[in-house]
Amino acid sequence: MLTNIVQLKACTVICFILLVYLTYVSGDCSYHCEAFDCPCDCYRGEVECGNKHVTKIGSFPTHHRYEILDFGNNKIKKLTKKDFDQRSMKHLQTLQLSANEIALIEDHSFKGLHHLHSIFLNSNEIEEITLHTFAGLSRLHRLYLNNNKIKVLSTGIFQPFKDTLELLYLQSNNIAFIAKDVFGKMKQLKTLDLSKNKITELDASFLGVAPKMTHLFLGYNPWSCEENVVCSSFGEISKRQTKGSGAQKLHLHNNMICQTPEKFQQKDMALVIQLFDCDVSKNKTEPLATDNSGNGVARINADIVIIAAHFATWMFVMLTLRTAC
């Protein structure tokens, strides 16, 4: 009888400990955070605060370490240096801020996030990227800036991660000017999307120092097809589309269609270039279908990790209860 009572008490204590564990570590964020209005859900390694009508990023407990932060589809208008200057965020790997109303990013806002490899800033109101916007992001692999209002790409804005960046989405902005060396020395860059902007010409010499570039999106821009522009913009691209160039073969997604001059309007630049005395006039483009799966794949992978973590926690609870009781 005494033994049964002891076992019952032990089982009760274990159940209480597990309940506290699940509530405090894997439960609702409101139990242990100071986030603005605290609508978030916190799990081991992740803060899930998407689609919660949040207007700013709050503070989180220093004794936790988060690797995924999801504040997508909210009403955040501004990012400051204090937002991510938190001990619990020093190991962030994925930062989801898409579909907000972000118009301003303070310089050095991401400083200290040395482990960040993916950042989603797409579908916001961003107009300007400064030299210090991405300062400190030395390990970034993927940057999503598509569907914003960016007008200019200035020299040096992508240099903090020039040795690591593999994917850069800039489509569907208002980009009309691109500095000559803005993509210079990005040796790991594989995919660059500049489609659906206001670009009329492009110095493609950066492809000479981007040997791993395999996918380039330039369609749906008002390209100028004056002879000097065509030869400079398209020459390096054509070289990279031929075998034996010493680098990865480049696939040009969506043809570059001429907007000016009037005699070439709506004509494919790959055909127009053959009319000019360019060294690469015999090369042809390789138009392919646009692939828009990048963002979705990243989120699916993150969701799989979260589901696996919850399943492992549930199995641990069941096995512990069975052993104790």
ZIBELLIN-V540549 format. One record per run of one state. SS is the DSSP state (a for helix, b for strand, c for the rest). FROM is the first residue (numbers start at 1). LEN is the number of residues. If there is no record, write none. Layout:
((SS,FROM,LEN) (SS,FROM,LEN))
This chain:
((c,1,1) (a,2,23) (c,25,3) (b,28,1) (a,29,3) (c,32,1) (b,33,2) (c,35,1) (a,36,3) (c,39,2) (b,41,3) (c,44,2) (b,46,3) (c,49,10) (b,59,2) (c,61,7) (b,68,3) (c,71,7) (b,78,2) (c,80,7) (a,87,3) (c,90,4) (b,94,3) (c,97,7) (b,104,2) (c,106,12) (b,118,3) (c,121,21) (b,142,3) (c,145,7) (b,152,2) (c,154,5) (a,159,3) (c,162,5) (b,167,3) (c,170,7) (b,177,2) (c,179,12) (b,191,3) (c,194,10) (a,204,6) (c,210,5) (b,215,3) (c,218,5) (b,223,2) (c,225,2) (a,227,14) (c,241,10) (b,251,3) (c,254,3) (b,257,4) (c,261,1) (a,262,3) (c,265,3) (b,268,1) (a,269,7) (c,276,12) (b,288,1) (c,289,5) (a,294,31) (c,325,1))
